[in-house]
Structure formats: structure tokens, C-alpha cells
Amino acid sequence: MVGATKENLAARLPHQRWLLLVALLAGNIALALGPWSVRLADSGPVSAAFWRLFLALPLLALLARGTGQKLGGIPRKTLLLVALGSVAFALDLSSWHIGIERTRLGNATLFGNAGSIILLFWGFVVARSLPRGLEWLAIVFALGGAAILMGRSLEISTGTLIGDLFCLAAGLFYAVYLLTLQDARKEIGAWSLLVWVSVFACPVLLVIAMLNGEPVWPTNWAPLVALSFLSQLVGQGLLVFSLRHFPPLVIGLALLTQPAVAALYGVVVFEEVLGGWDVFGMLLLGSALVVSRVRAPERPPAR
């Protein structure tokens, strides 16, 4: 498991535990700020996803080399799986970024991270078993929270509901990405995998952006540089550093900082409206995310 045991955590000095916790929370906050940059980018949402990966690629390669992870000599079968997973990741980012521009940021972040819940469902199908205990609770919370949030979106406009559906589709593609690359990540390392995923996903994103009629070359680079730096480097970097030191429950609870931060600046900066039912739906869906993290097998960092 990626999480540490309680004994490992207890053995650490207090200042070390606090440093790891700060890194975990900071990584989630950095990822939560990504949708803000997508909203501000003038290159189009899918084009922003392309620049997010492309601009970070040289530094990711340096991180892979610096940590001793190999970038070459990868078996052909593994490389084919990485290519397949990269296509799923490109579709994930495309759907998510389109959804970010069409729905509320709290909704986008929750639905975009729904891959853990989808994988929990997939586990039942593979094992041909019924849910038990907390798994039933996660299903009820996930369906109830999603229904509330989508119903509230429909009250605003059909366009907002469509944005929710794009983000939910992103969560589905992300689950496919995780399933496809779970073995490759162990074989070649997290940083090396991110490099190869970027290499394969960038051309797919560029083609989708052009077919979508988006402007690819921006006039303002600041949002795209911020998106690439915060999401691909700071967010992923801090999570890769800190995740292996925590049990799944702590990781799942820390994940909830993402929709909370996104919803907060959605209200303050973009004047999005959140009512009591919206908060209740977010709490339900967020609780389902936490339970799915605890019950599911090893997971790489959330987006």
C-alpha cells in the first residue's frame, strides 16, 4: 500500500510529521488552484491542457533523471500500455477542462476526482461481489451527492448540468487511466511515467483542441505557466513526496481540501452561488471519495 502504517508515522519526530502533512495539504491546494488558471486562459480549455503538460515536460524529465528513474529501455508492451493510458488521460483532461468552464468549480473538482469511486464500483464487477459495510455507504453518498449537485446545476441552466457531465466523464476517463497504468507506474516510477504520459498525451490534446476550433497559441502566458507549475510540478511533486507516508484515510481527508478551496474561490472570485443543498451535496460526495480511498487498493496522486 502507498500509505504508511501507524507505527511508521508514530516513529517520526513531530516536526517531520508536520512537514509531511503540510506537503500533503499544499499539494492538494496547488492542484485545487488549477481550474482557476483554466478559467483565465485565453487559449481554450483543451489547449490549456496541452500547455499544462508540454511546459512541464522538461522539468519532469529532469526529476525522473534526478531520482534515478529510467526514461529509456522500457519494454514494448509497457510502452503500449502507457500510450493507451495516455490517450485516456488526454480525454480526461479535455473533458475536465471543458467542464471547468461550464460548471461551478466545486462541482468540477469533485466530479473530476470521482475516479476513486468509479474504481470502487469496478472492483465489485471484477470480483463479482456485492458491496459490504462502508462500501454501501460510499455508494449511497456518491449517488445522493451527485444527484443533489446535478439537480442544483440544472436549476441554474442546462449548460451547467452539461459541465457537470463533462467533469463526470473526466472522472471515468481518469479511472481508465489509473487501471491501465497501475503496473507501469510500479515498473518505471512515477516521474518517468509522467514524462511518457505527457509525450503521448500532448499530440492527442493538440489534435482535440484544433478539431474543437480553439485558439492554441495564447496571448497571455501567465495562466498557462501557473497551471503547468502548480498542477504538474508543485501539486504532483508534493503529493509524490508525501503520499507514501500516510494511511489512505488521511489521504482521502486531505483530498477534500481540493473541492473546498475550489468552491471558495469560485464564490469569491467568480461570484458563483452556493446554497445549503449545494454544501450538503458536496459533503456527501466528498465523504464517498474518502471512503473509496480507504477501501480501494493503491492509488497514485489525484489530479
Secondary structure as the mmCIF struct_conf table of DSSP 4:
data_model
#
loop_
_struct_conf.conf_type_id
_struct_conf.id
_struct_conf.beg_label_comp_id
_struct_conf.beg_label_asym_id
_struct_conf.beg_label_seq_id
_struct_conf.end_label_comp_id
_struct_conf.end_label_asym_id
_struct_conf.end_label_seq_id
BEND BEND1 GLY A 3 GLY A 3
HELX_LH_PP_P HELX_LH_PP_P1 ALA A 4 THR A 5
HELX_RH_AL_P HELX_RH_AL_P1 LYS A 6 ALA A 11
BEND BEND2 ARG A 12 ARG A 12
HELX_RH_AL_P HELX_RH_AL_P2 PRO A 14 ALA A 32
TURN_TY1_P TURN_TY1_P1 LEU A 33 LEU A 33
HELX_RH_AL_P HELX_RH_AL_P3 GLY A 34 LEU A 40
BEND BEND3 ASP A 42 SER A 43
HELX_RH_AL_P HELX_RH_AL_P4 PRO A 45 GLY A 66
TURN_TY1_P TURN_TY1_P2 THR A 67 GLY A 68
BEND BEND4 LEU A 71 GLY A 72
HELX_RH_AL_P HELX_RH_AL_P5 ARG A 76 ILE A 100
TURN_TY1_P TURN_TY1_P3 GLU A 101 ARG A 102
BEND BEND5 THR A 103 THR A 103
HELX_RH_AL_P HELX_RH_AL_P6 LEU A 105 GLY A 112
TURN_TY1_P TURN_TY1_P4 ASN A 113 ALA A 114
HELX_RH_AL_P HELX_RH_AL_P7 GLY A 115 ALA A 127
TURN_TY1_P TURN_TY1_P5 ARG A 128 ARG A 128
TURN_TY1_P TURN_TY1_P6 GLY A 133 GLY A 133
HELX_RH_AL_P HELX_RH_AL_P8 LEU A 134 ILE A 156
HELX_RH_AL_P HELX_RH_AL_P9 THR A 158 ILE A 188
HELX_RH_AL_P HELX_RH_AL_P10 ALA A 190 LEU A 211
TURN_TY1_P TURN_TY1_P7 ASN A 212 GLY A 213
BEND BEND6 TRP A 217 TRP A 217
BEND BEND7 THR A 219 THR A 219
HELX_RH_AL_P HELX_RH_AL_P11 ALA A 222 LEU A 227
HELX_RH_PI_P HELX_RH_PI_P1 SER A 228 GLY A 235
HELX_RH_AL_P HELX_RH_AL_P12 GLN A 236 SER A 242
HELX_RH_3T_P HELX_RH_3T_P1 LEU A 243 HIS A 245
BEND BEND8 PHE A 246 PHE A 246
HELX_RH_AL_P HELX_RH_AL_P13 PRO A 248 LEU A 255
TURN_TY1_P TURN_TY1_P8 LEU A 256 LEU A 256
HELX_RH_AL_P HELX_RH_AL_P14 THR A 257 VAL A 268
TURN_TY1_P TURN_TY1_P9 VAL A 269 PHE A 270
HELX_RH_AL_P HELX_RH_AL_P15 GLY A 276 ARG A 295
BEND BEND9 ALA A 296 ALA A 296
#
